[in-house]
Every structure is written in C-alpha cells, then in structure tokens.
Amino acid sequence: MTFFKPEDTWALWTILIAWAAISIYLEQKFTWASKISGAIIGLLGALVLANLKIIPTDAPVYDAVWGYIVPLAVPLLLFKADLRRIWKESGRTFLAFNISAVGTVLGAFIAALLLGNMVPEVGKATGMMTGSYIGGGINFVAMADAFKASQNTVNALIVADNLNMAFYFMVLMMIPALGFFKKHFGHPYEDMVESQSAVAADGESSNKAASYWGRKEISLLDIAMALGATFVIVTVATKFAGWVGGSSAPGIIKAVLGQKYLIITTLTVILATAFPKLLGEIRGAQEIGTFMIYIFFVVIGAPADLKMIIMNSPLLFVFCAVTVIINMLVTFGVGKVLKFNVEELCVASNANIGGPTTAAAMAIAKGWTDLVLPAMLVGVWGYVVGGYLGLFTGNMVGKLFGM
C-alpha cells in the first residue's frame, strides 16, 4: 500500500512535474546540487518517495511518460544534430566518446559471459544496458521496447542501472581532482578553472548551471514550431515502424525498421542534417526537451524498489557494474595512450552512461565551459548509434546463450 494510489493521476503528474522543477531549481541555485546534477536529484528523489511508500512503483502515469513524453523529447533534443556539425565541433571529444562506446560494448559482452547463465533474459538485458550506456536512459527505453523484455527484468534493471549510474557520476566528478589522474593525464580545463577562481575577486559566486540555462529570447512561433515538428516526426516514425512491423518484410528489415525509436532518431537526424537552419534555429527546443528528460529521470527512479533488487536481482546490479567498470577502464586506458585530457574522458564516459543531459550538467558544474557543447553533441550522437549497437549486442548475446 502506498499513500498515493496508481490511479491518482493528477496527484502523480503533479509529483513528477513538480519534483522535476524542484530538481532544476536546486541545480541552478545551489553549488552542491549543480555538482550532483538535477537529473540525478530527480531520480534519487523519486527513489526515496517510492521506497517510503509515498508513490507507487508502477502506475499508468509512468507508462504515459515512457510512451509519450520520452518519444516527444527525442526529436527536440536532436534538432541540432547536424552530423556535419557534430563531426566538426565536438573535436577530440567525439573520438573519446566512440572509444568509450567500444568500452560499453566490450563491458556488456564481458558481463554477459561472466553472469549470463545466472541473469534472466541475458540477451535482452545486454541489449538494454548496451543501449543505455551509449547515450543514456532514452536508449534504455528504446531497447526495452525493441526486445520486449518482461516487466520484472525491466524494473530490476532500472534499479541496478540507476544505482550504478548515480555512483559512477559521483566518481567522475571526483576523478579530475585525484592525484593519480592529475599526475598521469593532462588537465588544462581544471587548471583554467583554478586560475580563474584565484583571480576572481568574489570567488565567482554565480551558479554555472544557472548561467548556462539562463533566459533566452524565444517567441510563440518557436514553441509552436518545436512542438509541431516533434509531434509530426514522432507520428510519422511510429506509423512507419508499425507498418513495417506488421508487414511481410524479411526479419532483419522488421528488426531494424520496425523499431519506432530508431526511426524517430534516424528521421530527425536526416532532417537536422538536410535542413540545419529549419530545425536548428528553433529556439526553446533544447529547453523543452531537457525538461521532458528531467520528468523521465523522475519516472525511472519510481520503480526502484531497493528491497526487490536486494532480494531478487542482486546479480543485475553486478551485471551493470561490470559494464560500467569496463567502460571506465577502456575509456581512460585508451585515452591515456592517445594522450587525451582527463576532462575530455570524463565527459565522454558520462555522455555514454548518462547521455547529453548529465554530461553537459557535469561540464557546466565543473566550469569546463568549452566542453559543454561537445558534451551535448556527443551525447546526441549516442542517441543515434546507441540503439543500433544495443540491438547488435543484445542479439549476439541472445544467440550465444540460445535465447
């Protein structure tokens, strides 16, 4: 029994949206919150509310966020995903991100080989976590939809994923200040922040997250164009994927073109690359899409029943942890050989595990202003490739274990 029932639609929508708003407020008003990031605050807040039995772990409102809010957020965040711009402006961070993505794929395979006989639906779990750890939570939703995993597996993975992600983000925030990494990696961005702090008379009191997400000029037409375009893209993509899925097309065609999230992503990127001014210059799309993602982060914290994972699925926590650890080892190991800066590697790994929102939030919180745009761009690239790599990895592991 919970204080709010699953059918308390208005109350649950209020909690989701209000806590997302509070998370953003805290991130922009308090230094400690900006270091954690509003996304993680939203997630942890819902986790606490669910485990205190204030909100349910499952409700139709959550399904609406997964089914409608998330698909609508994807195009809004991809309006600036001109592939030529990603390649040109993300620079070295783009290469670091792709190295980190290889680490995720390798980590997922190793986790499956170590624990595959003990993890339920290991092929589906591998596909979901590969997608999730190459671009963040949106790809988790896409892979859960693609693989049709059982709700028990999905919920248990959400808990394991969230706990690992929250812990790893704290580790990434600490890494640049650790002596080992300062000794063995370049750290020009940290040096710049330290020198600016020393020179600043007032210690630079303004919150960096608040500065980045400050007020911008926006018109009614911008809002109308942003929402109109994303609804059209999602509807066309969903109808097309449904038509392909119900057709007599070969299995491989249905497996790829029948997935609505892959079609949404692909269609938006094609339009953003072909018509960069038409979509890229719509103001407010990034802000609206980001707020939707904050709502999503609150929702993915709600099913996080800690008792359930401790009693039923502790191996899934280990499974996710192995994937994250291998991602980190590959990212920083190869990055060291290629002489990447520690800040570039932190942003690249964060963008893989959490997506553009958390990666940009970390760059903003740390004062790495020149890495904010690359963080957003490579995170968006993760949306583009994460689903495809998730499908590939999940299907390969599924065949390996005969599932």
C-alpha positions as CSV (number, residue, x, y, z in Angstrom):
1,M,0.0,0.0,0.0
2,T,1.2,3.5,-0.9
3,F,-0.1,6.9,0.2
4,F,-0.8,7.8,-3.5
5,K,-2.6,5.1,-5.4
6,P,-1.6,4.2,-9.1
7,E,-5.0,5.6,-10.2
8,D,-4.3,9.1,-8.6
9,T,-3.5,10.5,-12.0
10,W,-3.5,14.2,-11.1
11,A,-1.5,13.7,-7.9
12,L,1.2,11.6,-9.6
13,W,1.5,14.0,-12.6
14,T,1.9,16.8,-10.1
15,I,4.6,15.0,-8.2
16,L,6.5,14.1,-11.4
17,I,6.5,17.6,-12.8
18,A,6.9,19.5,-9.5
19,W,9.9,17.4,-8.5
20,A,11.5,17.8,-11.9
21,A,11.0,21.6,-11.5
22,I,12.4,21.5,-8.0
23,S,15.4,19.4,-9.2
24,I,16.2,22.1,-11.8
25,Y,15.7,24.9,-9.2
26,L,18.1,23.2,-6.8
27,E,20.7,22.6,-9.6
28,Q,20.6,26.2,-10.5
29,K,20.5,27.7,-7.0
30,F,22.9,25.6,-5.0
31,T,26.5,24.6,-5.8
32,W,26.2,21.1,-4.1
33,A,23.1,20.4,-6.3
34,S,24.8,21.5,-9.5
35,K,27.7,19.1,-8.8
36,I,25.3,16.2,-8.4
37,S,23.1,17.4,-11.4
38,G,19.4,18.0,-11.4
39,A,18.8,14.8,-13.3
40,I,20.3,12.6,-10.5
41,I,18.4,14.7,-7.9
42,G,15.2,13.9,-9.7
43,L,16.0,10.2,-9.9
44,L,17.0,9.9,-6.3
45,G,14.0,11.9,-5.0
46,A,11.6,9.5,-6.8
47,L,13.6,6.5,-5.5
48,V,13.1,7.8,-1.9
49,L,9.4,8.5,-2.4
50,A,8.8,5.1,-3.8
51,N,10.7,3.3,-1.1
52,L,8.9,5.3,1.6
53,K,5.7,4.0,0.1
54,I,4.5,7.6,-0.8
55,I,4.2,6.9,-4.5
56,P,3.6,3.6,-6.3
57,T,6.4,1.8,-8.2
58,D,4.0,1.3,-11.1
59,A,1.2,3.5,-12.5
60,P,-0.5,4.4,-15.8
61,V,1.1,7.9,-15.4
62,Y,4.6,6.4,-15.7
63,D,3.5,4.5,-18.8
64,A,2.4,7.8,-20.3
65,V,5.8,9.3,-19.7
66,W,7.5,6.3,-21.3
67,G,5.0,6.1,-24.2
68,Y,4.5,9.8,-25.0
69,I,6.9,12.2,-23.2
70,V,10.1,10.4,-24.0
71,P,9.4,9.9,-27.7
72,L,8.5,13.6,-28.0
73,A,11.7,14.6,-26.2
74,V,14.0,12.7,-28.6
75,P,13.4,15.0,-31.7
76,L,13.5,18.1,-29.6
77,L,17.0,17.2,-28.4
78,L,18.1,16.2,-31.9
79,F,17.0,19.3,-33.8
80,K,20.7,20.5,-33.7
81,A,22.0,17.0,-34.6
82,D,23.5,18.1,-37.9
83,L,26.1,15.3,-38.4
84,R,28.5,17.7,-40.1
85,R,28.3,19.9,-37.0
86,I,28.8,17.0,-34.6
87,W,31.9,15.9,-36.6
88,K,33.3,19.5,-36.9
89,E,32.6,21.0,-33.4
90,S,32.9,18.1,-31.0
91,G,36.5,17.7,-31.9
92,R,38.6,15.2,-29.8
93,T,35.6,14.5,-27.5
94,F,33.9,12.8,-30.4
95,L,36.7,10.3,-30.7
96,A,36.8,9.9,-26.9
97,F,33.1,9.2,-26.9
98,N,33.4,6.5,-29.5
99,I,36.3,4.9,-27.7
100,S,34.1,4.9,-24.6
101,A,31.2,3.3,-26.6
102,V,33.5,0.5,-27.5
103,G,34.2,0.1,-23.8
104,T,30.5,-0.2,-23.2
105,V,30.0,-2.9,-25.8
106,L,33.1,-4.8,-24.6
107,G,31.8,-4.4,-21.0
108,A,28.4,-5.7,-21.9
109,F,29.9,-8.8,-23.6
110,I,32.2,-9.5,-20.6
111,A,29.3,-9.1,-18.1
112,A,27.2,-11.5,-20.2
113,L,30.0,-14.1,-20.4
114,L,30.6,-13.8,-16.6
115,L,27.0,-13.8,-15.5
116,G,25.0,-15.0,-18.5
117,N,23.9,-18.3,-17.0
118,M,22.6,-16.6,-13.9
119,V,21.0,-13.4,-15.3
120,P,17.4,-13.7,-16.5
121,E,16.8,-12.9,-20.2
122,V,20.5,-12.1,-20.6
123,G,20.4,-11.3,-24.3
124,K,17.6,-8.7,-23.7
125,A,19.3,-7.3,-20.6
126,T,22.6,-7.0,-22.5
127,G,20.9,-5.1,-25.3
128,M,19.1,-2.8,-23.0
129,M,22.2,-1.9,-21.0
130,T,24.4,-1.5,-24.1
131,G,21.9,1.0,-25.4
132,S,21.5,2.7,-22.0
133,Y,25.3,3.0,-21.6
134,I,25.8,4.5,-25.0
135,G,23.6,7.6,-24.8
136,G,21.7,7.2,-21.6
137,G,18.1,6.4,-20.4
138,I,16.3,7.2,-23.7
139,N,18.1,4.3,-25.4
140,F,17.2,2.1,-22.4
141,V,13.5,2.8,-23.2
142,A,14.1,2.2,-26.9
143,M,15.8,-1.2,-26.2
144,A,13.2,-2.3,-23.7
145,D,10.6,-1.6,-26.4
146,A,12.6,-3.4,-29.0
147,F,13.4,-6.6,-27.1
148,K,10.0,-6.8,-25.3
149,A,11.7,-7.9,-22.0
150,S,9.4,-8.9,-19.1
151,Q,8.4,-6.1,-16.7
152,N,10.3,-7.8,-13.9
153,T,13.5,-7.7,-15.8
154,V,12.9,-4.1,-16.9
155,N,12.2,-2.9,-13.4
156,A,15.1,-4.7,-11.8
157,L,17.4,-3.3,-14.5
158,I,16.1,0.2,-13.9
159,V,17.1,-0.1,-10.2
160,A,20.5,-1.6,-10.9
161,D,21.1,0.9,-13.7
162,N,20.2,3.9,-11.6
163,L,22.3,3.0,-8.6
164,N,25.3,2.3,-10.7
165,M,24.8,5.5,-12.7
166,A,24.4,7.7,-9.6
167,F,27.5,6.2,-8.0
168,Y,29.6,6.5,-11.2
169,F,28.7,10.1,-11.8
170,M,30.0,10.9,-8.3
171,V,33.2,9.1,-9.1
172,L,33.6,11.0,-12.4
173,M,33.1,14.3,-10.5
174,M,36.0,13.4,-8.2
175,I,38.4,12.0,-10.7
176,P,39.9,15.3,-12.1
177,A,40.9,16.3,-8.5
178,L,42.6,13.0,-7.6
179,G,46.3,12.9,-7.5
180,F,46.7,9.8,-9.7
181,F,44.8,11.3,-12.6
182,K,46.4,14.7,-12.2
183,K,49.8,13.0,-12.4
184,H,49.1,10.7,-15.4
185,F,46.7,12.8,-17.5
186,G,46.6,16.4,-18.8
187,H,44.1,18.6,-17.1
188,P,44.0,22.0,-18.8
189,Y,40.4,22.7,-18.1
190,E,40.8,22.2,-14.4
191,D,43.9,24.4,-14.4
192,M,41.9,27.1,-16.2
193,V,39.1,26.9,-13.6
194,E,41.6,27.1,-10.7
195,S,43.4,30.1,-12.2
196,Q,40.1,31.9,-12.8
197,S,39.0,31.2,-9.3
198,A,42.2,32.5,-7.9
199,V,41.9,35.7,-9.9
200,A,38.2,36.3,-9.3
201,A,37.7,38.8,-6.5
202,D,34.4,37.4,-5.4
203,G,35.3,33.7,-6.0
204,E,32.9,33.6,-8.9
205,S,29.7,33.3,-6.9
206,S,27.3,32.7,-9.8
207,N,26.0,29.2,-10.3
208,K,27.3,27.8,-13.6
209,A,24.2,25.8,-14.4
210,A,22.0,28.9,-13.9
211,S,24.3,30.8,-16.3
212,Y,24.2,28.1,-19.0
213,W,20.4,27.7,-18.8
214,G,19.8,31.4,-18.5
215,R,16.9,33.3,-20.1
216,K,16.9,33.3,-23.9
217,E,14.9,35.1,-26.5
218,I,12.0,32.9,-27.5
219,S,8.8,33.5,-29.4
220,L,5.4,31.9,-29.5
221,L,6.3,30.7,-33.0
222,D,9.4,28.9,-31.7
223,I,7.2,27.0,-29.2
224,A,4.7,26.2,-31.9
225,M,7.3,25.1,-34.4
226,A,9.2,23.0,-31.8
227,L,6.1,21.1,-30.6
228,G,4.5,20.9,-34.0
229,A,7.7,19.4,-35.6
230,T,8.3,16.9,-32.9
231,F,4.7,15.6,-33.0
232,V,4.9,15.2,-36.7
233,I,8.2,13.4,-36.6
234,V,7.0,11.0,-33.8
235,T,3.7,10.3,-35.5
236,V,5.3,9.6,-38.9
237,A,8.0,7.4,-37.4
238,T,5.6,5.5,-35.2
239,K,3.2,4.8,-38.1
240,F,6.0,3.8,-40.4
241,A,7.6,1.4,-37.8
242,G,4.2,-0.1,-37.1
243,W,3.6,-0.6,-40.8
244,V,6.9,-2.3,-41.2
245,G,6.5,-4.4,-38.1
246,G,3.1,-5.7,-39.4
247,S,4.3,-6.3,-42.9
248,S,5.7,-9.4,-44.5
249,A,9.2,-7.9,-44.8
250,P,12.2,-10.0,-44.0
251,G,13.1,-10.4,-40.3
252,I,16.2,-8.3,-40.4
253,I,14.2,-5.4,-42.0
254,K,11.5,-5.7,-39.4
255,A,14.1,-5.9,-36.6
256,V,15.6,-2.5,-37.6
257,L,12.9,-0.5,-39.4
258,G,10.1,-1.8,-37.1
259,Q,11.6,-0.1,-34.1
260,K,10.0,3.3,-33.6
261,Y,12.8,4.9,-31.5
262,L,15.3,4.0,-34.2
263,I,13.1,5.5,-36.8
264,I,12.4,8.6,-34.7
265,T,16.2,9.1,-34.2
266,T,17.1,8.4,-37.8
267,L,14.4,10.6,-39.3
268,T,15.2,13.5,-37.0
269,V,18.9,13.3,-37.8
270,I,18.3,13.2,-41.5
271,L,16.1,16.3,-41.3
272,A,18.5,18.1,-39.0
273,T,21.4,17.4,-41.4
274,A,19.5,18.2,-44.6
275,F,17.8,21.3,-43.2
276,P,20.0,22.6,-40.4
277,K,18.5,26.1,-40.4
278,L,14.9,24.9,-40.4
279,L,15.2,22.8,-37.3
280,G,18.5,24.0,-35.7
281,E,17.3,27.6,-35.4
282,I,14.1,26.8,-33.5
283,R,14.6,28.4,-30.1
284,G,13.5,26.6,-26.9
285,A,13.5,23.1,-28.3
286,Q,16.5,22.1,-26.2
287,E,15.0,23.6,-23.1
288,I,11.6,21.9,-23.6
289,G,13.2,18.5,-24.5
290,T,15.5,18.8,-21.5
291,F,12.6,19.4,-19.1
292,M,10.9,16.3,-20.5
293,I,14.1,14.3,-19.8
294,Y,14.1,15.6,-16.2
295,I,10.5,14.2,-15.9
296,F,11.7,11.0,-17.3
297,F,14.6,10.8,-14.8
298,V,12.0,11.2,-12.0
299,V,10.0,8.3,-13.5
300,I,12.9,5.9,-13.8
301,G,13.5,6.4,-10.1
302,A,10.0,5.5,-9.2
303,P,10.2,1.7,-9.9
304,A,13.4,1.5,-8.0
305,D,12.3,-0.9,-5.2
306,L,15.5,-1.4,-3.4
307,K,14.1,-4.4,-1.5
308,M,13.3,-6.1,-4.8
309,I,16.8,-5.9,-6.2
310,I,18.4,-6.9,-2.9
311,M,16.1,-10.0,-2.7
312,N,15.5,-10.9,-6.3
313,S,18.1,-9.4,-8.6
314,P,21.4,-8.6,-7.0
315,L,23.2,-10.1,-10.0
316,L,21.8,-7.4,-12.2
317,F,23.5,-4.8,-10.1
318,V,26.8,-6.6,-10.6
319,F,26.0,-7.0,-14.3
320,C,25.6,-3.3,-14.7
321,A,28.6,-2.6,-12.5
322,V,30.9,-4.8,-14.7
323,T,29.7,-2.9,-17.8
324,V,30.4,0.5,-16.3
325,I,33.8,-0.6,-14.9
326,I,35.0,-1.9,-18.3
327,N,33.7,1.3,-19.9
328,M,35.8,3.3,-17.5
329,L,38.9,1.1,-17.9
330,V,38.7,1.3,-21.7
331,T,37.9,5.0,-21.8
332,F,40.8,6.0,-19.5
333,G,43.2,3.3,-20.6
334,V,43.0,4.0,-24.4
335,G,42.6,7.7,-23.6
336,K,45.9,7.7,-21.8
337,V,47.7,6.0,-24.7
338,L,46.2,8.6,-27.1
339,K,47.0,11.5,-24.7
340,F,43.5,12.7,-24.1
341,N,42.9,15.2,-21.3
342,V,41.2,13.8,-18.2
343,E,38.3,16.3,-18.6
344,E,37.6,15.1,-22.2
345,L,37.5,11.4,-21.0
346,C,35.2,12.2,-18.0
347,V,32.7,14.0,-20.3
348,A,32.9,11.2,-22.9
349,S,32.3,8.5,-20.4
350,N,29.5,10.5,-18.7
351,A,27.8,11.1,-22.1
352,N,27.9,7.3,-22.7
353,I,26.5,6.2,-19.4
354,G,24.0,9.1,-18.8
355,G,23.5,10.9,-22.1
356,P,23.9,14.5,-23.2
357,T,21.9,16.0,-20.2
358,T,24.1,14.6,-17.5
359,A,27.4,15.1,-19.5
360,A,26.6,18.7,-20.1
361,A,25.5,19.2,-16.5
362,M,28.8,17.8,-15.3
363,A,30.8,20.1,-17.7
364,I,28.7,23.1,-16.5
365,A,29.1,22.2,-12.8
366,K,32.9,21.8,-13.1
367,G,33.3,25.0,-15.1
368,W,34.6,23.4,-18.3
369,T,32.6,25.8,-20.5
370,D,34.4,24.8,-23.7
371,L,33.3,21.2,-23.2
372,V,29.6,21.9,-22.7
373,L,28.7,22.0,-26.4
374,P,30.9,18.9,-27.2
375,A,29.2,17.1,-24.3
376,M,25.8,17.8,-25.7
377,L,26.8,16.9,-29.3
378,V,28.5,13.6,-28.5
379,G,25.6,12.7,-26.2
380,V,23.2,13.3,-29.1
381,W,25.5,11.1,-31.2
382,G,24.9,8.4,-28.5
383,Y,21.2,8.6,-29.2
384,V,22.0,8.0,-32.9
385,V,24.2,4.9,-32.5
386,G,23.2,3.5,-29.1
387,G,20.1,1.8,-30.3
388,Y,21.8,0.1,-33.2
389,L,24.7,-1.1,-31.0
390,G,22.2,-2.2,-28.4
391,L,20.3,-4.3,-31.0
392,F,23.5,-5.8,-32.3
393,T,25.0,-6.7,-28.9
394,G,21.7,-8.0,-27.4
395,N,21.0,-10.2,-30.4
396,M,24.6,-11.6,-30.4
397,V,24.4,-12.5,-26.7
398,G,21.0,-13.9,-27.2
399,K,22.2,-16.3,-29.9
400,L,25.3,-17.2,-27.8
401,F,23.1,-18.3,-24.9
402,G,20.4,-19.8,-27.1
403,M,17.7,-17.2,-26.2
